[in-house]
Amino acid sequence: PGLAELGLSTAQRAQIERCLKKPSGLLVLAGPRRSGRTTTLYALLESAHALGRQVSLIESVSEAELHGIDQETTDP
């Protein structure tokens, strides 16, 4: 799902979209297991890519293939 389908309030979505438009920064996602962290992260990455950002993702386990985003898997 995209950002619109995540169930965020209008204010939350607007705040996230403002963050994505900034030239640099850090966004921390935290929450308990099965809270939607990965789904939210992938929606954010796809939104950043749609804005023309070059996105690279380094993760221990790749859970989904994201088109147009460089994905690398680390060796545990």
All heavy atoms as a GROMACS GRO file, in nm:
protein
  566
    1PRO      N    1   0.083  -0.122   0.000
    1PRO     CA    2   0.000   0.000   0.000
    1PRO      C    3   0.086   0.126   0.000
    1PRO      O    4   0.199   0.126   0.047
    1PRO     CB    5  -0.079  -0.012   0.130
    1PRO     CG    6   0.002  -0.101   0.217
    1PRO     CD    7   0.076  -0.194   0.124
    2GLY      N    8   0.028   0.233  -0.051
    2GLY     CA    9   0.096   0.362  -0.048
    2GLY      C   10   0.063   0.436   0.080
    2GLY      O   11  -0.009   0.386   0.166
    3LEU      N   12   0.116   0.558   0.094
    3LEU     CA   13   0.091   0.636   0.215
    3LEU      C   14  -0.057   0.659   0.239
    3LEU      O   15  -0.104   0.657   0.353
    3LEU     CB   16   0.162   0.772   0.207
    3LEU     CG   17   0.311   0.773   0.233
    3LEU    CD1   18   0.366   0.914   0.216
    3LEU    CD2   19   0.344   0.720   0.370
    4ALA      N   20  -0.133   0.678   0.132
    4ALA     CA   21  -0.276   0.707   0.147
    4ALA      C   22  -0.353   0.589   0.206
    4ALA      O   23  -0.456   0.608   0.269
    4ALA     CB   24  -0.336   0.745   0.012
    5GLU      N   25  -0.302   0.468   0.188
    5GLU     CA   26  -0.372   0.350   0.235
    5GLU      C   27  -0.327   0.301   0.373
    5GLU      O   28  -0.371   0.197   0.419
    5GLU     CB   29  -0.355   0.235   0.135
    5GLU     CG   30  -0.423   0.256   0.002
    5GLU     CD   31  -0.341   0.340  -0.094
    5GLU    OE1   32  -0.217   0.331  -0.094
    5GLU    OE2   33  -0.402   0.419  -0.167
    6LEU      N   34  -0.240   0.374   0.439
    6LEU     CA   35  -0.186   0.328   0.568
    6LEU      C   36  -0.275   0.359   0.688
    6LEU      O   37  -0.249   0.313   0.797
    6LEU     CB   38  -0.048   0.388   0.593
    6LEU     CG   39   0.064   0.340   0.502
    6LEU    CD1   40   0.195   0.408   0.538
    6LEU    CD2   41   0.079   0.189   0.507
    7GLY      N   42  -0.378   0.438   0.668
    7GLY     CA   43  -0.467   0.471   0.779
    7GLY      C   44  -0.417   0.585   0.865
    7GLY      O   45  -0.461   0.600   0.979
    8LEU      N   46  -0.327   0.666   0.812
    8LEU     CA   47  -0.277   0.782   0.885
    8LEU      C   48  -0.380   0.895   0.881
    8LEU      O   49  -0.457   0.906   0.787
    8LEU     CB   50  -0.146   0.832   0.823
    8LEU     CG   51  -0.031   0.733   0.816
    8LEU    CD1   52   0.082   0.789   0.731
    8LEU    CD2   53   0.020   0.701   0.956
    9SER      N   54  -0.377   0.978   0.983
    9SER     CA   55  -0.464   1.095   0.980
    9SER      C   56  -0.411   1.193   0.875
    9SER      O   57  -0.296   1.182   0.831
    9SER     CB   58  -0.466   1.164   1.117
    9SER     OG   59  -0.342   1.227   1.143
   10THR      N   60  -0.493   1.288   0.836
   10THR     CA   61  -0.451   1.388   0.738
   10THR      C   62  -0.330   1.464   0.787
   10THR      O   63  -0.236   1.490   0.712
   10THR     CB   64  -0.568   1.485   0.708
   10THR    OG1   65  -0.681   1.408   0.664
   10THR    CG2   66  -0.530   1.585   0.600
   11ALA      N   67  -0.330   1.500   0.915
   11ALA     CA   68  -0.217   1.575   0.973
   11ALA      C   69  -0.090   1.491   0.974
   11ALA      O   70   0.019   1.542   0.941
   11ALA     CB   71  -0.251   1.620   1.115
   12GLN      N   72  -0.100   1.364   1.010
   12GLN     CA   73   0.017   1.276   1.010
   12GLN      C   74   0.075   1.260   0.870
   12GLN      O   75   0.196   1.268   0.851
   12GLN     CB   76  -0.019   1.138   1.066
   12GLN     CG   77  -0.051   1.137   1.213
   12GLN     CD   78  -0.111   1.005   1.257
   12GLN    OE1   79  -0.185   0.940   1.182
   12GLN    NE2   80  -0.083   0.966   1.380
   13ARG      N   81  -0.013   1.238   0.775
   13ARG     CA   82   0.032   1.221   0.637
   13ARG      C   83   0.098   1.348   0.584
   13ARG      O   84   0.202   1.342   0.519
   13ARG     CB   85  -0.086   1.181   0.549
   13ARG     CG   86  -0.044   1.145   0.410
   13ARG     CD   87  -0.159   1.085   0.335
   13ARG     NE   88  -0.131   1.086   0.193
   13ARG     CZ   89  -0.219   1.084   0.098
   13ARG    NH1   90  -0.346   1.076   0.129
   13ARG    NH2   91  -0.184   1.086  -0.027
   14ALA      N   92   0.041   1.464   0.614
   14ALA     CA   93   0.098   1.591   0.570
   14ALA      C   94   0.237   1.611   0.631
   14ALA      O   95   0.330   1.657   0.563
   14ALA     CB   96   0.006   1.707   0.607
   15GLN      N   97   0.253   1.576   0.758
   15GLN     CA   98   0.382   1.590   0.825
   15GLN      C   99   0.487   1.499   0.761
   15GLN      O  100   0.600   1.540   0.736
   15GLN     CB  101   0.368   1.560   0.973
   15GLN     CG  102   0.493   1.588   1.053
   15GLN     CD  103   0.471   1.569   1.202
   15GLN    OE1  104   0.375   1.508   1.245
   15GLN    NE2  105   0.562   1.623   1.281
   16ILE      N  106   0.449   1.377   0.732
   16ILE     CA  107   0.542   1.283   0.668
   16ILE      C  108   0.579   1.332   0.528
   16ILE      O  109   0.695   1.327   0.488
   16ILE     CB  110   0.482   1.141   0.664
   16ILE    CG1  111   0.481   1.083   0.806
   16ILE    CG2  112   0.559   1.051   0.569
   16ILE    CD1  113   0.408   0.952   0.819
   17GLU      N  114   0.482   1.380   0.454
   17GLU     CA  115   0.510   1.429   0.319
   17GLU      C  116   0.603   1.549   0.322
   17GLU      O  117   0.690   1.564   0.236
   17GLU     CB  118   0.380   1.460   0.246
   17GLU     CG  119   0.304   1.333   0.207
   17GLU     CD  120   0.166   1.358   0.150
   17GLU    OE1  121   0.113   1.471   0.163
   17GLU    OE2  122   0.109   1.262   0.094
   18ARG      N  123   0.589   1.638   0.422
   18ARG     CA  124   0.683   1.750   0.438
   18ARG      C  125   0.824   1.698   0.464
   18ARG      O  126   0.921   1.750   0.410
   18ARG     CB  127   0.639   1.843   0.552
   18ARG     CG  128   0.528   1.940   0.513
   18ARG     CD  129   0.512   2.051   0.617
   18ARG     NE  130   0.487   2.002   0.752
   18ARG     CZ  131   0.367   1.969   0.801
   18ARG    NH1  132   0.261   1.980   0.724
   18ARG    NH2  133   0.354   1.927   0.925
   19CYS      N  134   0.835   1.596   0.548
   19CYS     CA  135   0.967   1.538   0.578
   19CYS      C  136   1.030   1.480   0.452
   19CYS      O  137   1.150   1.496   0.429
   19CYS     CB  138   0.955   1.428   0.684
   19CYS     SG  139   0.920   1.488   0.849
   20LEU      N  140   0.951   1.412   0.370
   20LEU     CA  141   1.003   1.350   0.250
   20LEU      C  142   1.053   1.452   0.148
   20LEU      O  143   1.140   1.421   0.067
   20LEU     CB  144   0.897   1.261   0.185
   20LEU     CG  145   0.860   1.133   0.258
   20LEU    CD1  146   0.743   1.064   0.190
   20LEU    CD2  147   0.979   1.039   0.267
   21LYS      N  148   1.002   1.573   0.152
   21LYS     CA  149   1.041   1.677   0.056
   21LYS      C  150   1.168   1.751   0.098
   21LYS      O  151   1.226   1.821   0.018
   21LYS     CB  152   0.926   1.775   0.036
   21LYS     CG  153   0.810   1.712  -0.037
   21LYS     CD  154   0.694   1.808  -0.054
   21LYS     CE  155   0.579   1.738  -0.124
   21LYS     NZ  156   0.460   1.821  -0.133
   22LYS      N  157   1.211   1.733   0.222
   22LYS     CA  158   1.334   1.799   0.269
   22LYS      C  159   1.456   1.735   0.202
   22LYS      O  160   1.455   1.617   0.171
   22LYS     CB  161   1.344   1.789   0.421
   22LYS     CG  162   1.238   1.872   0.490
   22LYS     CD  163   1.258   1.870   0.640
   22LYS     CE  164   1.151   1.959   0.704
   22LYS     NZ  165   1.177   1.979   0.844
   23PRO      N  166   1.563   1.814   0.184
   23PRO     CA  167   1.680   1.760   0.115
   23PRO      C  168   1.758   1.655   0.194
   23PRO      O  169   1.832   1.576   0.136
   23PRO     CB  170   1.766   1.884   0.089
   23PRO     CG  171   1.721   1.982   0.191
   23PRO     CD  172   1.576   1.954   0.217
   24SER      N  173   1.743   1.654   0.324
   24SER     CA  174   1.813   1.554   0.405
   24SER      C  175   1.739   1.538   0.537
   24SER      O  176   1.652   1.617   0.572
   24SER     CB  177   1.958   1.597   0.432
   24SER     OG  178   1.959   1.716   0.509
   25GLY      N  179   1.775   1.435   0.609
   25GLY     CA  180   1.712   1.414   0.739
   25GLY      C  181   1.709   1.267   0.776
   25GLY      O  182   1.762   1.181   0.706
   26LEU      N  183   1.647   1.240   0.887
   26LEU     CA  184   1.639   1.106   0.940
   26LEU      C  185   1.498   1.085   0.994
   26LEU      O  186   1.444   1.171   1.063
   26LEU     CB  187   1.741   1.088   1.054
   26LEU     CG  188   1.737   0.958   1.132
   26LEU    CD1  189   1.784   0.844   1.044
   26LEU    CD2  190   1.824   0.970   1.255
   27LEU      N  191   1.442   0.973   0.960
   27LEU     CA  192   1.310   0.937   1.009
   27LEU      C  193   1.323   0.802   1.078
   27LEU      O  194   1.374   0.707   1.020
   27LEU     CB  195   1.211   0.928   0.893
   27LEU     CG  196   1.067   0.894   0.927
   27LEU    CD1  197   1.007   1.002   1.017
   27LEU    CD2  198   0.985   0.879   0.801
   28VAL      N  199   1.281   0.794   1.203
   28VAL     CA  200   1.292   0.670   1.279
   28VAL      C  201   1.154   0.608   1.292
   28VAL      O  202   1.059   0.674   1.333
   28VAL     CB  203   1.350   0.697   1.420
   28VAL    CG1  204   1.355   0.570   1.501
   28VAL    CG2  205   1.488   0.761   1.410
   29LEU      N  206   1.145   0.481   1.254
   29LEU     CA  207   1.021   0.405   1.270
   29LEU      C  208   1.042   0.304   1.382
   29LEU      O  209   1.138   0.229   1.380
   29LEU     CB  210   0.986   0.329   1.143
   29LEU     CG  211   0.947   0.411   1.022
   29LEU    CD1  212   0.928   0.321   0.902
   29LEU    CD2  213   0.820   0.488   1.049
   30ALA      N  214   0.954   0.305   1.478
   30ALA     CA  215   0.965   0.211   1.590
   30ALA      C  216   0.826   0.161   1.625
   30ALA      O  217   0.726   0.229   1.604
   30ALA     CB  218   1.027   0.280   1.709
   31GLY      N  219   0.820   0.041   1.678
   31GLY     CA  220   0.693  -0.014   1.718
   31GLY      C  221   0.707  -0.162   1.747
   31GLY      O  222   0.809  -0.224   1.714
   32PRO      N  223   0.606  -0.221   1.808
   32PRO     CA  224   0.612  -0.363   1.840
   32PRO      C  225   0.602  -0.450   1.715
   32PRO      O  226   0.565  -0.402   1.606
   32PRO     CB  227   0.492  -0.384   1.932
   32PRO     CG  228   0.398  -0.276   1.894
   32PRO     CD  229   0.482  -0.159   1.853
   33ARG      N  230   0.631  -0.575   1.731
   33ARG     CA  231   0.622  -0.672   1.622
   33ARG      C  232   0.480  -0.669   1.563
   33ARG      O  233   0.382  -0.657   1.634
   33ARG     CB  234   0.653  -0.810   1.677
   33ARG     CG  235   0.643  -0.920   1.573
   33ARG     CD  236   0.678  -1.051   1.633
   33ARG     NE  237   0.823  -1.060   1.637
   33ARG     CZ  238   0.890  -1.166   1.677
   33ARG    NH1  239   0.825  -1.270   1.723
   33ARG    NH2  240   1.021  -1.167   1.674
   34ARG      N  241   0.473  -0.678   1.431
   34ARG     CA  242   0.348  -0.682   1.354
   34ARG      C  243   0.265  -0.552   1.367
   34ARG      O  244   0.143  -0.554   1.358
   34ARG     CB  245   0.263  -0.804   1.390
   34ARG     CG  246   0.344  -0.934   1.375
   34ARG     CD  247   0.266  -1.059   1.354
   34ARG     NE  248   0.154  -1.054   1.263
   34ARG     CZ  249   0.160  -1.075   1.131
   34ARG    NH1  250   0.274  -1.098   1.072
   34ARG    NH2  251   0.051  -1.072   1.058
   35SER      N  252   0.336  -0.440   1.389
   35SER     CA  253   0.266  -0.312   1.400
   35SER      C  254   0.260  -0.236   1.269
   35SER      O  255   0.197  -0.130   1.261
   35SER     CB  256   0.333  -0.224   1.506
   35SER     OG  257   0.466  -0.192   1.466
   36GLY      N  258   0.326  -0.288   1.165
   36GLY     CA  259   0.324  -0.221   1.035
   36GLY      C  260   0.448  -0.141   1.003
   36GLY      O  261   0.448  -0.061   0.910
   37ARG      N  262   0.556  -0.164   1.076
   37ARG     CA  263   0.680  -0.089   1.052
   37ARG      C  264   0.730  -0.109   0.909
   37ARG      O  265   0.761  -0.012   0.839
   37ARG     CB  266   0.791  -0.132   1.149
   37ARG     CG  267   0.774  -0.088   1.290
   37ARG     CD  268   0.896  -0.126   1.374
   37ARG     NE  269   0.945  -0.260   1.343
   37ARG     CZ  270   0.914  -0.369   1.411
   37ARG    NH1  271   0.834  -0.364   1.513
   37ARG    NH2  272   0.964  -0.485   1.375
   38THR      N  273   0.740  -0.233   0.866
   38THR     CA  274   0.794  -0.261   0.732
   38THR      C  275   0.702  -0.207   0.624
   38THR      O  276   0.748  -0.146   0.527
   38THR     CB  277   0.817  -0.412   0.714
   38THR    OG1  278   0.907  -0.457   0.816
   38THR    CG2  279   0.876  -0.443   0.577
   39THR      N  280   0.574  -0.226   0.640
   39THR     CA  281   0.477  -0.173   0.542
   39THR      C  282   0.489  -0.022   0.533
   39THR      O  283   0.491   0.036   0.423
   39THR     CB  284   0.334  -0.213   0.583
   39THR    OG1  285   0.327  -0.356   0.589
   39THR    CG2  286   0.232  -0.162   0.484
   40THR      N  287   0.500   0.044   0.647
   40THR     CA  288   0.514   0.190   0.650
   40THR      C  289   0.645   0.232   0.585
   40THR      O  290   0.649   0.325   0.504
   40THR     CB  291   0.507   0.242   0.794
   40THR    OG1  292   0.381   0.202   0.851
   40THR    CG2  293   0.519   0.393   0.800
   41LEU      N  294   0.754   0.163   0.619
   41LEU     CA  295   0.884   0.196   0.563
   41LEU      C  296   0.882   0.183   0.412
   41LEU      O  297   0.929   0.272   0.340
   41LEU     CB  298   0.991   0.104   0.623
   41LEU     CG  299   1.131   0.121   0.565
   41LEU    CD1  300   1.184   0.262   0.591
   41LEU    CD2  301   1.224   0.018   0.623
   42TYR      N  302   0.828   0.075   0.359
   42TYR     CA  303   0.825   0.056   0.215
   42TYR      C  304   0.738   0.161   0.147
   42TYR      O  305   0.770   0.208   0.039
   42TYR     CB  306   0.780  -0.086   0.180
   42TYR     CG  307   0.887  -0.191   0.201
   42TYR    CD1  308   1.009  -0.161   0.261
   42TYR    CD2  309   0.867  -0.321   0.162
   42TYR    CE1  310   1.106  -0.257   0.280
   42TYR    CE2  311   0.965  -0.420   0.180
   42TYR     CZ  312   1.084  -0.386   0.240
   42TYR     OH  313   1.181  -0.481   0.257
   43ALA      N  314   0.628   0.200   0.208
   43ALA     CA  315   0.544   0.307   0.152
   43ALA      C  316   0.621   0.439   0.149
   43ALA      O  317   0.612   0.513   0.050
   43ALA     CB  318   0.416   0.322   0.234
   44LEU      N  319   0.698   0.466   0.253
   44LEU     CA  320   0.780   0.589   0.258
   44LEU      C  321   0.889   0.586   0.150
   44LEU      O  322   0.913   0.687   0.083
   44LEU     CB  323   0.844   0.606   0.395
   44LEU     CG  324   0.749   0.636   0.510
   44LEU    CD1  325   0.822   0.625   0.644
   44LEU    CD2  326   0.689   0.774   0.493
   45LEU      N  327   0.954   0.472   0.134
   45LEU     CA  328   1.059   0.461   0.034
   45LEU      C  329   1.004   0.478  -0.107
   45LEU      O  330   1.064   0.548  -0.190
   45LEU     CB  331   1.129   0.325   0.046
   45LEU     CG  332   1.212   0.305   0.173
   45LEU    CD1  333   1.257   0.161   0.184
   45LEU    CD2  334   1.331   0.399   0.175
   46GLU      N  335   0.890   0.420  -0.133
   46GLU     CA  336   0.830   0.435  -0.266
   46GLU      C  337   0.784   0.579  -0.290
   46GLU      O  338   0.797   0.631  -0.400
   46GLU     CB  339   0.715   0.337  -0.284
   46GLU     CG  340   0.766   0.195  -0.300
   46GLU     CD  341   0.657   0.092  -0.326
   46GLU    OE1  342   0.539   0.122  -0.301
   46GLU    OE2  343   0.692  -0.016  -0.373
   47SER      N  344   0.736   0.646  -0.185
   47SER     CA  345   0.697   0.786  -0.199
   47SER      C  346   0.819   0.874  -0.225
   47SER      O  347   0.813   0.965  -0.308
   47SER     CB  348   0.626   0.834  -0.072
   47SER     OG  349   0.503   0.768  -0.057
   48ALA      N  350   0.929   0.846  -0.157
   48ALA     CA  351   1.053   0.923  -0.179
   48ALA      C  352   1.103   0.902  -0.321
   48ALA      O  353   1.144   0.997  -0.388
   48ALA     CB  354   1.159   0.882  -0.077
   49HIS      N  355   1.096   0.780  -0.368
   49HIS     CA  356   1.138   0.750  -0.505
   49HIS      C  357   1.049   0.824  -0.605
   49HIS      O  358   1.098   0.878  -0.705
   49HIS     CB  359   1.134   0.599  -0.530
   49HIS     CG  360   1.167   0.561  -0.670
   49HIS    ND1  361   1.292   0.577  -0.724
   49HIS    CD2  362   1.090   0.510  -0.769
   49HIS    CE1  363   1.290   0.536  -0.849
   49HIS    NE2  364   1.169   0.496  -0.879
   50ALA      N  365   0.920   0.828  -0.579
   50ALA     CA  366   0.826   0.898  -0.668
   50ALA      C  367   0.856   1.048  -0.674
   50ALA      O  368   0.826   1.113  -0.774
   50ALA     CB  369   0.683   0.874  -0.622
   51LEU      N  370   0.917   1.103  -0.569
   51LEU     CA  371   0.955   1.245  -0.567
   51LEU      C  372   1.087   1.269  -0.641
   51LEU      O  373   1.136   1.381  -0.644
   51LEU     CB  374   0.968   1.294  -0.423
   51LEU     CG  375   0.838   1.305  -0.344
   51LEU    CD1  376   0.867   1.335  -0.197
   51LEU    CD2  377   0.750   1.415  -0.403
   52GLY      N  378   1.145   1.163  -0.696
   52GLY     CA  379   1.269   1.178  -0.771
   52GLY      C  380   1.394   1.158  -0.687
   52GLY      O  381   1.504   1.186  -0.734
   53ARG      N  382   1.379   1.112  -0.567
   53ARG     CA  383   1.495   1.086  -0.479
   53ARG      C  384   1.562   0.956  -0.521
   53ARG      O  385   1.496   0.861  -0.562
   53ARG     CB  386   1.451   1.072  -0.334
   53ARG     CG  387   1.373   1.186  -0.282
   53ARG     CD  388   1.463   1.281  -0.213
   53ARG     NE  389   1.381   1.382  -0.148
   53ARG     CZ  390   1.420   1.505  -0.137
   53ARG    NH1  391   1.536   1.541  -0.182
   53ARG    NH2  392   1.343   1.593  -0.079
   54GLN      N  393   1.693   0.953  -0.507
   54GLN     CA  394   1.765   0.828  -0.526
   54GLN      C  395   1.761   0.756  -0.392
   54GLN      O  396   1.807   0.809  -0.291
   54GLN     CB  397   1.908   0.852  -0.569
   54GLN     CG  398   1.984   0.724  -0.590
   54GLN     CD  399   2.125   0.747  -0.638
   54GLN    OE1  400   2.164   0.858  -0.670
   54GLN    NE2  401   2.204   0.643  -0.641
   55VAL      N  402   1.706   0.637  -0.391
   55VAL     CA  403   1.687   0.563  -0.266
   55VAL      C  404   1.767   0.434  -0.270
   55VAL      O  405   1.761   0.360  -0.367
   55VAL     CB  406   1.538   0.530  -0.243
   55VAL    CG1  407   1.519   0.450  -0.116
   55VAL    CG2  408   1.456   0.659  -0.237
   56SER      N  409   1.844   0.411  -0.163
   56SER     CA  410   1.917   0.285  -0.146
   56SER      C  411   1.875   0.226  -0.014
   56SER      O  412   1.865   0.295   0.087
   56SER     CB  413   2.068   0.309  -0.146
   56SER     OG  414   2.110   0.360  -0.270
   57LEU      N  415   1.852   0.096  -0.014
   57LEU     CA  416   1.805   0.027   0.105
   57LEU      C  417   1.901  -0.088   0.135
   57LEU      O  418   1.930  -0.170   0.049
   57LEU     CB  419   1.664  -0.026   0.080
   57LEU     CG  420   1.594  -0.104   0.191
   57LEU    CD1  421   1.578  -0.017   0.315
   57LEU    CD2  422   1.460  -0.153   0.143
   58ILE      N  423   1.952  -0.090   0.258
   58ILE     CA  424   2.039  -0.198   0.303
   58ILE      C  425   1.968  -0.265   0.419
   58ILE      O  426   1.934  -0.201   0.518
   58ILE     CB  427   2.176  -0.145   0.349
   58ILE    CG1  428   2.244  -0.070   0.235
   58ILE    CG2  429   2.263  -0.261   0.398
   58ILE    CD1  430   2.369   0.004   0.276
   59GLU      N  431   1.941  -0.394   0.405
   59GLU     CA  432   1.866  -0.465   0.508
   59GLU      C  433   1.919  -0.606   0.524
   59GLU      O  434   1.982  -0.662   0.435
   59GLU     CB  435   1.717  -0.465   0.474
   59GLU     CG  436   1.684  -0.515   0.335
   59GLU     CD  437   1.541  -0.487   0.294
   59GLU    OE1  438   1.453  -0.476   0.379
   59GLU    OE2  439   1.518  -0.477   0.173
   60SER      N  440   1.892  -0.663   0.640
   60SER     CA  441   1.941  -0.798   0.666
   60SER      C  442   1.860  -0.902   0.589
   60SER      O  443   1.914  -1.003   0.545
   60SER     CB  444   1.939  -0.829   0.816
   60SER     OG  445   1.808  -0.816   0.866
   61VAL      N  446   1.732  -0.880   0.575
   61VAL     CA  447   1.644  -0.969   0.499
   61VAL      C  448   1.553  -0.882   0.413
   61VAL      O  449   1.482  -0.796   0.465
   61VAL     CB  450   1.558  -1.058   0.592
   61VAL    CG1  451   1.463  -1.143   0.512
   61VAL    CG2  452   1.647  -1.144   0.680
   62SER      N  453   1.555  -0.904   0.284
   62SER     CA  454   1.469  -0.828   0.195
   62SER      C  455   1.330  -0.892   0.195
   62SER      O  456   1.314  -1.008   0.159
   62SER     CB  457   1.526  -0.827   0.054
   62SER     OG  458   1.445  -0.750  -0.031
   63GLU      N  459   1.231  -0.815   0.238
   63GLU     CA  460   1.095  -0.869   0.248
   63GLU      C  461   1.012  -0.847   0.122
   63GLU      O  462   0.912  -0.914   0.101
   63GLU     CB  463   1.025  -0.809   0.369
   63GLU     CG  464   1.091  -0.850   0.499
   63GLU     CD  465   1.016  -0.801   0.621
   63GLU    OE1  466   0.894  -0.779   0.611
   63GLU    OE2  467   1.081  -0.784   0.725
   64ALA      N  468   1.052  -0.750   0.041
   64ALA     CA  469   0.978  -0.722  -0.083
   64ALA      C  470   1.070  -0.652  -0.181
   64ALA      O  471   1.162  -0.580  -0.141
   64ALA     CB  472   0.857  -0.634  -0.054
   65GLU      N  473   1.047  -0.673  -0.309
   65GLU     CA  474   1.124  -0.605  -0.412
   65GLU      C  475   1.056  -0.473  -0.444
   65GLU      O  476   0.936  -0.468  -0.473
   65GLU     CB  477   1.131  -0.691  -0.538
   65GLU     CG  478   1.216  -0.630  -0.646
   65GLU     CD  479   1.228  -0.719  -0.769
   65GLU    OE1  480   1.214  -0.841  -0.756
   65GLU    OE2  481   1.249  -0.663  -0.877
   66LEU      N  482   1.134  -0.366  -0.438
   66LEU     CA  483   1.081  -0.233  -0.468
   66LEU      C  484   1.142  -0.185  -0.598
   66LEU      O  485   1.264  -0.170  -0.609
   66LEU     CB  486   1.116  -0.136  -0.354
   66LEU     CG  487   1.064  -0.175  -0.216
   66LEU    CD1  488   1.120  -0.083  -0.110
   66LEU    CD2  489   0.913  -0.170  -0.215
   67HIS      N  490   1.061  -0.162  -0.697
   67HIS     CA  491   1.109  -0.123  -0.829
   67HIS      C  492   1.166   0.018  -0.825
   67HIS      O  493   1.107   0.108  -0.767
   67HIS     CB  494   0.996  -0.133  -0.932
   67HIS     CG  495   0.944  -0.273  -0.945
   67HIS    ND1  496   1.014  -0.372  -1.007
   67HIS    CD2  497   0.830  -0.330  -0.900
   67HIS    CE1  498   0.945  -0.484  -1.002
   67HIS    NE2  499   0.832  -0.462  -0.937
   68GLY      N  500   1.284   0.036  -0.885
   68GLY     CA  501   1.348   0.166  -0.892
   68GLY      C  502   1.429   0.200  -0.768
   68GLY      O  503   1.484   0.309  -0.760
   69ILE      N  504   1.436   0.111  -0.672
   69ILE     CA  505   1.509   0.136  -0.548
   69ILE      C  506   1.622   0.034  -0.538
   69ILE      O  507   1.600  -0.087  -0.554
   69ILE     CB  508   1.415   0.126  -0.426
   69ILE    CG1  509   1.312   0.239  -0.433
   69ILE    CG2  510   1.494   0.133  -0.296
   69ILE    CD1  511   1.209   0.238  -0.323
   70ASP      N  512   1.744   0.083  -0.513
   70ASP     CA  513   1.858  -0.006  -0.496
   70ASP      C  514   1.846  -0.079  -0.364
   70ASP      O  515   1.837  -0.016  -0.259
   70ASP     CB  516   1.989   0.074  -0.498
   70ASP     CG  517   2.014   0.143  -0.631
   70ASP    OD1  518   1.977   0.086  -0.736
   70ASP    OD2  519   2.069   0.254  -0.630
   71GLN      N  520   1.844  -0.210  -0.368
   71GLN     CA  521   1.832  -0.291  -0.247
   71GLN      C  522   1.952  -0.384  -0.236
   71GLN      O  523   1.986  -0.454  -0.330
   71GLN     CB  524   1.704  -0.374  -0.249
   71GLN     CG  525   1.578  -0.292  -0.236
   71GLN     CD  526   1.454  -0.378  -0.240
   71GLN    OE1  527   1.398  -0.398  -0.347
   71GLN    NE2  528   1.412  -0.427  -0.126
   72GLU      N  529   2.013  -0.382  -0.120
   72GLU     CA  530   2.126  -0.471  -0.090
   72GLU      C  531   2.093  -0.547   0.038
   72GLU      O  532   2.029  -0.494   0.128
   72GLU     CB  533   2.254  -0.391  -0.070
   72GLU     CG  534   2.300  -0.316  -0.194
   72GLU     CD  535   2.343  -0.408  -0.306
   72GLU    OE1  536   2.392  -0.521  -0.278
   72GLU    OE2  537   2.328  -0.370  -0.422
   73THR      N  538   2.140  -0.671   0.043
   73THR     CA  539   2.120  -0.754   0.162
   73THR      C  540   2.254  -0.772   0.230
   73THR      O  541   2.355  -0.800   0.164
   73THR     CB  542   2.062  -0.891   0.122
   73THR    OG1  543   1.941  -0.869   0.049
   73THR    CG2  544   2.032  -0.974   0.244
   74THR      N  545   2.257  -0.755   0.362
   74THR     CA  546   2.380  -0.773   0.436
   74THR      C  547   2.399  -0.920   0.472
   74THR      O  548   2.304  -0.997   0.474
   74THR     CB  549   2.377  -0.691   0.567
   74THR    OG1  550   2.270  -0.738   0.648
   74THR    CG2  551   2.362  -0.544   0.540
   75ASP      N  552   2.521  -0.954   0.502
   75ASP     CA  553   2.552  -1.090   0.546
   75ASP      C  554   2.552  -1.090   0.698
   75ASP      O  555   2.630  -1.018   0.761
   75ASP     CB  556   2.688  -1.131   0.491
   75ASP     CG  557   2.727  -1.272   0.528
   75ASP    OD1  558   2.646  -1.343   0.590
   75ASP    OD2  559   2.839  -1.312   0.494
   76PRO      N  560   2.461  -1.168   0.758
   76PRO     CA  561   2.454  -1.167   0.905
   76PRO      C  562   2.587  -1.205   0.967
   76PRO      O  563   2.620  -1.168   1.074
   76PRO     CB  564   2.349  -1.273   0.937
   76PRO     CG  565   2.277  -1.302   0.810
   76PRO     CD  566   2.366  -1.258   0.699
   0.00000   0.00000   0.00000
